[in-house]
């Protein structure tokens, strides 16, 4: 479990962080489909503020390998502890839900499973294959853990050919101990992204802000990500899930997020989503489509 943190005076949430209560019929359709398939989503497990918006658009980020994480990151609302063995039927259940929901873009993530020899990489690969077999043409993004730096595990996922391979850096290097991660894991995550790029993946990463980072440290992380040729980036506001999690030290304004986006784009990222409620998979299909349009434009200019 996440250890208790020092008492800090709560920072009042600004008005731009308000979200709408779910009311659209699609929201309930997605909810019922997930319940029938006994499927988990990071939308629920991580208390994502965009769940009403995304489910109303018939999109969801599937959470595989159970609901219990073997790590205790101080920012994450996902349950921590000793997980049950993964279900071998999970890939087929996810593929069925993707088909029933009529998705054209599916995002798959997982809890971290350090108890498994391959970190769950084989189930990621099986899920990608199951979706492709059942619904050809669906684009697939995976948001993977670091697999403890195991290149063979990463290769298993890469060979299944997801359209986007996402691995979050989460925050700047100095704050890794504050979020209950070893400092060396920062470079491990960069190495995962570098190796994925060497395997010809389109890579993506995400950063949270509001944990006490300085502007120059954020810029340094942009530089670190571009040094490993990361293609896509999301930047979002950290929101404290409970009093036992790391506190919010700053709420960034929409203008500040726009400023960070411009800086990131200047570093050469192919696309950047930056905003108070942006999360790793928020409007993921939009980023993918933007990549395709830019690639098409380059091809037309070359003719």
C-alpha positions in Angstrom: 0.0 0.0 0.0 1.1 3.6 -0.5 2.6 5.0 2.7 1.1 8.0 4.4 2.5 11.4 3.2 3.1 14.5 5.3 0.0 16.7 5.9 0.0 19.6 3.4 -2.7 22.3 3.1 -4.9 21.3 0.2 -4.6 23.4 -3.0 -8.0 24.5 -4.2 -9.0 23.0 -7.6 -9.4 25.7 -10.3 -12.7 26.0 -12.3 -11.1 24.6 -15.5 -10.8 21.1 -13.9 -14.6 20.6 -13.6 -16.0 17.7 -15.6 -19.5 16.9 -16.7 -21.6 14.1 -15.0 -22.2 11.2 -17.3 -25.5 11.3 -19.0 -25.1 10.2 -22.7 -26.6 6.8 -23.6 -23.2 5.7 -25.0 -21.7 6.0 -21.6 -24.1 3.5 -20.2 -23.7 1.2 -23.3 -19.9 1.1 -22.7 -20.4 0.5 -19.0 -22.8 -2.4 -19.6 -20.5 -4.0 -22.2 -17.6 -3.9 -19.9 -19.6 -5.3 -17.0 -20.9 -8.2 -19.1 -17.4 -9.0 -20.3 -16.1 -8.7 -16.7 -13.4 -6.3 -18.1 -11.4 -3.7 -16.3 -10.5 -0.2 -17.5 -7.9 2.2 -16.4 -10.7 4.8 -16.7 -12.2 3.3 -13.5 -9.2 2.0 -11.7 -7.2 5.2 -12.0 -10.3 7.4 -11.4 -9.8 9.2 -14.7 -11.6 12.6 -14.9 -12.4 12.0 -18.6 -14.4 8.8 -18.2 -17.8 10.5 -19.0 -16.4 12.2 -22.1 -14.5 9.2 -23.4 -17.2 6.6 -22.7 -19.8 8.9 -24.3 -17.7 8.7 -27.4 -17.6 4.9 -27.1 -13.9 4.8 -26.3 -12.2 3.2 -23.3 -8.7 2.1 -22.2 -8.8 -1.6 -21.4 -6.8 -2.7 -18.3 -5.4 -6.2 -18.6 -3.6 -8.5 -16.2 -6.1 -7.9 -13.4 -6.8 -4.9 -11.2 -3.9 -5.2 -8.6 -0.5 -3.7 -9.2 2.7 -5.0 -7.7 4.2 -1.6 -7.3 3.3 1.3 -5.0 3.6 4.5 -7.0 2.5 7.4 -4.8 0.4 9.1 -7.6 -1.7 6.2 -8.8 -5.2 5.2 -7.6 -4.9 1.6 -8.9 -5.1 -1.0 -6.2 -1.7 -2.3 -4.9 -0.9 -5.7 -3.4 -0.6 -9.3 -4.4 -2.5 -10.0 -7.7 -4.2 -13.2 -8.8 -2.9 -15.1 -11.7 -3.9 -13.5 -15.1 -6.9 -14.9 -17.0 -5.9 -16.8 -20.2 -9.3 -15.8 -21.6 -8.8 -12.1 -21.2 -7.4 -11.4 -24.7 -10.6 -12.9 -26.3 -12.8 -11.0 -23.9 -11.1 -7.7 -24.8 -11.3 -8.5 -28.5 -15.0 -9.2 -28.2 -15.7 -5.9 -26.4 -13.7 -4.0 -29.0 -15.9 -5.6 -31.7 -19.2 -5.1 -29.8 -18.4 -1.4 -29.1 -17.5 -0.9 -32.8 -14.1 0.6 -31.9 -11.8 1.7 -34.7 -9.0 2.6 -32.2 -8.3 0.5 -29.1 -6.0 1.3 -26.2 -4.7 -1.5 -24.0 -2.8 -1.0 -20.8 -2.1 -3.0 -17.7 -1.2 -3.0 -14.0 2.5 -3.7 -13.4 3.1 -7.4 -12.8 6.6 -7.9 -11.4 5.4 -11.3 -10.2 5.3 -12.7 -13.7 8.4 -13.9 -15.5 7.7 -11.7 -18.6 5.9 -9.0 -16.8 2.7 -9.9 -18.7 4.2 -9.2 -22.1 2.8 -12.4 -23.6 -0.7 -11.4 -22.6 -0.2 -8.0 -24.2 0.8 -9.7 -27.4 -2.0 -12.2 -27.3 -4.5 -9.3 -26.8 -3.2 -7.4 -29.8 -3.4 -10.5 -31.9 -6.9 -11.4 -30.7 -8.2 -7.9 -31.6 -6.6 -8.0 -35.0 -8.1 -11.4 -35.8 -11.6 -10.5 -34.7 -11.8 -7.0 -36.1 -9.2 -6.4 -38.8 -8.4 -2.8 -39.4 -8.7 -1.7 -35.8 -5.7 0.4 -34.8 -4.2 -0.6 -31.5 -2.2 1.4 -29.0 -0.5 -0.2 -26.0 0.5 1.6 -22.8 3.1 -0.8 -21.3 5.0 -1.0 -18.0 8.8 -1.1 -18.1 8.9 -5.0 -17.8 11.9 -4.3 -15.4 13.9 -3.5 -18.5 13.6 -7.0 -20.0 14.2 -6.6 -23.8 12.8 -10.0 -24.6 9.5 -9.0 -23.0 9.5 -5.8 -25.0 10.2 -7.8 -28.2 7.1 -10.0 -27.5 4.9 -6.9 -27.6 6.7 -5.3 -30.5 6.4 -8.5 -32.7 2.6 -8.3 -32.3 2.9 -4.9 -34.1 0.8 -2.4 -32.2 0.3 0.8 -34.1 1.5 2.9 -31.1 3.7 1.8 -28.3 3.3 4.1 -25.2 5.4 4.0 -22.1 5.0 6.9 -19.6 8.0 8.7 -18.1 5.4 10.2 -15.6 7.5 13.0 -14.1 11.0 14.6 -14.0 14.0 12.6 -12.8 14.4 14.4 -9.4 10.9 13.6 -8.3 11.1 9.8 -8.9 11.8 9.1 -5.2 8.8 11.3 -4.3 6.5 9.2 -6.3 7.9 6.0 -4.8 10.0 5.0 -7.7 13.8 4.3 -7.7 15.7 7.1 -9.3 17.3 4.7 -11.8 13.9 3.8 -13.2 13.8 7.2 -15.0 16.7 6.0 -17.3 15.2 2.6 -17.5 12.0 4.1 -18.9 14.0 6.1 -21.4 15.8 2.9 -22.4 12.5 1.1 -23.0 11.4 3.9 -25.4 14.8 3.8 -27.1 14.7 0.0 -27.6 11.1 0.2 -28.8 12.1 2.8 -31.4 15.0 0.5 -32.5 12.3 -2.2 -33.0 10.6 0.3 -35.5 7.7 1.2 -33.1 6.0 4.5 -33.2 6.6 5.6 -29.6 4.7 7.8 -27.2 5.2 8.9 -23.6 3.4 11.0 -21.0 4.3 13.5 -18.2 2.3 14.7 -15.2 2.9 18.2 -13.9 2.0 19.7 -10.5 4.2 17.6 -8.3 6.8 20.3 -7.6 8.8 20.2 -10.8 10.5 23.3 -12.2 10.1 24.5 -15.8 13.7 23.8 -16.7 13.3 20.2 -15.4 10.2 19.7 -17.6 12.2 21.0 -20.5 15.0 18.6 -19.6 12.5 15.7 -19.8 11.4 16.9 -23.2 15.0 16.8 -24.3 15.6 13.3 -22.7 12.6 11.9 -24.6 13.7 13.3 -27.9 17.2 11.9 -27.4 15.5 8.5 -27.6 13.5 9.6 -30.6 10.1 9.5 -28.8 7.4 10.5 -31.4 4.4 11.6 -29.3 3.9 13.2 -26.0 1.0 13.9 -23.6 1.2 16.5 -20.8 -1.5 16.6 -18.1 -2.2 17.9 -14.6 -1.6 15.5 -11.7 -4.7 15.1 -9.5 -4.3 13.6 -6.1 -6.5 10.5 -5.8 -6.6 10.5 -2.0 -5.1 12.0 1.1 -2.5 9.2 1.2 -1.2 10.0 -2.3 1.4 12.6 -3.3 -0.1 16.1 -2.9 -0.7 18.6 -5.7 1.7 21.5 -5.4 0.6 23.5 -8.4 -2.3 23.6 -10.8 -1.2 24.7 -14.2 -3.5 27.0 -16.2 -4.6 26.2 -19.8 -2.3 28.9 -21.0 0.7 27.3 -19.3 -0.2 23.9 -20.9 -0.3 25.6 -24.3 3.1 27.1 -23.6 4.5 23.7 -22.7 3.0 22.3 -25.8 4.8 24.9 -28.0 8.1 24.2 -26.3 7.7 20.4 -26.7 6.8 20.8 -30.4 10.0 22.8 -30.9 11.9 19.8 -29.6 10.6 17.9 -32.6 7.8 15.7 -31.2 5.5 14.7 -34.1 2.4 15.6 -32.0 1.7 16.8 -28.5 -1.5 16.8 -26.4 -1.2 19.2 -23.5 -4.0 20.3 -21.1 -5.3 20.1 -17.5 -7.3 17.0 -18.2 -5.1 15.3 -20.7 -4.1 11.7 -19.9 -2.0 9.1 -21.7 -4.8 7.8 -23.8 -6.9 11.0 -24.0 -7.9 11.5 -27.7 -5.3 8.9 -28.6 -7.1 8.3 -31.9 -6.7 12.0 -32.7 -2.9 11.9 -32.3 -2.7 8.8 -34.5 -4.8 10.4 -37.2 -2.6 13.5 -37.0 0.4 11.3 -37.6 -1.2 9.7 -40.6 -2.2 13.1 -42.1 1.3 14.4 -41.7 2.9 11.3 -43.2 0.5 11.6 -46.2 1.4 15.3 -46.6 5.2 14.4 -46.6 4.5 11.8 -49.3 2.6 14.2 -51.5 5.3 16.8 -51.2 7.9 14.2 -52.3 6.0 13.3 -55.5 
